Each structure stands twice: as C-alpha cells, then as structure tokens.
Amino acid sequence: MDWDKLRIFHAVAEKGSLTHAGDVLHLSQSAVSRQIRALEESLNVTLFHRHARGLILTEQGELLFDATQAMVKRLDATAARIRDSEDEVFGELRVTTTMGFGTLWLAPRLARLYEKYPALKIDLMLEERVLDLPMREADVAIRMKEPSQADLIRKRLMNIRMQLFATPEYLAKHGTPETMDDFSSHRLISQHAGTPQVAAGALLVQDLMTHDIPSTLTVNNYFGVLQAVLNHLGIGVLPDYLTDDFPNLVRVLPDVESAEVPVFLAYPEELRHSKRVAAFRDFVTEEIMTFRRRHAEEAAA
C-alpha cells in the first residue's frame, strides 16, 4: 500500500474530518478527499461512514487504523532511537506514574533533572491506569507493582507503606489517639476505598472504616488527602514517602499501616540504549538512594 495514502488516512481517522486533517497535513480538503477515495478503491472497501457531524470509521477502517497507529508508534520509537544516537540528552520523554507519586514525590524533584539536562521535554502522564509500554503509550513507567507486560526492563526502586499522619496543630487541639477506639473523637481523611489505587492502601482504608469513626473525608487522590491534613482537618492515610518533604507531619498509631507496596521503574526493551531513558532512570535511582539513606539515618538516630 502507498504509505503516503496511509499517512493521510491516519490523519483523517484521528481528526474525524477531511478539513482538520488537511490543516495538519498542509493539504487542501479536495486533495485529502482524493487520496482517501483512491485508497478505498485500491482496497475495494469503504473506510469511512460520511455523516453531517464528521467521518466515522467503518469496521474495515478500524482495522486499518489499528495498523497505521502501530506503524506510527514504531516510527516514533525509531526516530527517538536515532535522536538518541547523539551525545546530548534532549527531546521528549513520556513518563507515566500514579497521581499520588507523580504529584507528591516525582514532580517536586524534577528541577534537578532539568538542571542537568535543560533540553529535555518531559510529558508527565499521571493516572492509575497502566499504560501499554510495548505499544509506546509511554516511554517510562513508575508503578506501585511489578509490571506484568512482556519485553520490559524493570528495576525495583523501593517499598512504601500507607500510614496515618496528622499535623502538630491538629493533635494539639484534638489530642493524639492511642488506640483505634480513640478515633471516635477524630476525623479520618483517606481515599475512598473504591477509588482506583494500590490494593494495599484500599485494604487499609476498608479495615479502618470497620471502626467507629463518626466523621470522615474521602478524596479521590493522595494530593487532596495531603492538602486536607495540612489544613488540620483530621488524620490522613498517606504514603510514607511524604515524610521526606513534609517533616512536620506526625505519625499517628505507628502499629497501623498497610502491607508493603513495591515501587518499580520499567521501560521497553527497545529503549535499552536510549540516552533520555538512561538519564531519567539514573536520576530517579539517585533520588531514591538519597531518600533511603536519609530514612536509614533517621531510623538509627
């Protein structure tokens, strides 16, 4: 098949409009229409349903779009590898991780990475959904469990736990609970147990909710939980890595915590020699080592 026609088809399928595809491709609407018609004739199928509100892929069109999408991703990966043959670390790096880890741990540390590699363009994608790295939905992932996808290079970074924290101001006003029974006079702040999150955190919240806690605040991410805790609203369920950046938080009920949660960094095998991926991997590893060393020193003190 003619790649130029496939390229035009892919743009039309993405935009759902001949006009919008033409704008992206710098072609007239009539030129785009001619190429699509020629492709349909060469395949002897109809690729789009024409509607007043735009173009919708037919079943055959969906099959072709899946193929062109895979081709585009492969070409993007090849282009990235070609760029990485240069000595300088630059260009786009798509990083995916959870909302909590991305906002509360990773993003505040990225300044040090940019200081070293100012030409990097990081696209930080924060969501609980596990993106498909082999299909290049992202270049690098930091996840709260070991990746199950094949053909991934993975590195275990650390283990974390969800624990209970409050501010000194809140505890001075409301007292410090000594047992779970004392929660009858406190407010619990947490993610809702049904919110997408690591299983260990959800199990801890479920267990806490079995106790007599008259007042609760549930939020759909740890950033919201942290903000509520910092504003003295109650005792929050938060990941233990927060203590590094928020040393004033006081741990409450030290015996109450989640099971260990492993944190993994992963990237596709085909990016093994990527200088951008290596730069990010080394940066995260160094930051984790510094974090762990500081915690070890605090525990020994």
JOHURA-V999290 format. One record per run of one state. SS is the DSSP state (@ for helix, = for strand, . for the rest). FROM is the first residue (numbers start at 1). TO is the last residue. If there is no record, write none. Layout:
# JOHURA-V999290
{{SS	FROM	TO} {SS	FROM	TO}}
This chain:
# JOHURA-V999290
{{.	1	2} {@	3	15} {.	16	17} {@	18	25} {.	26	28} {@	29	43} {.	44	47} {=	48	51} {.	52	53} {=	54	57} {.	58	58} {@	59	83} {.	84	90} {=	91	97} {.	98	98} {@	99	116} {.	117	119} {=	120	126} {.	127	139} {=	140	143} {.	144	151} {=	152	160} {.	161	161} {=	162	166} {.	167	167} {@	168	174} {.	175	179} {@	180	185} {.	186	186} {=	187	191} {.	192	198} {@	199	208} {.	209	214} {=	215	219} {.	220	221} {@	222	230} {.	231	234} {=	235	239} {@	240	244} {.	245	249} {=	250	257} {.	258	260} {=	261	268} {@	269	271} {.	272	274} {@	275	300} {.	301	301}}
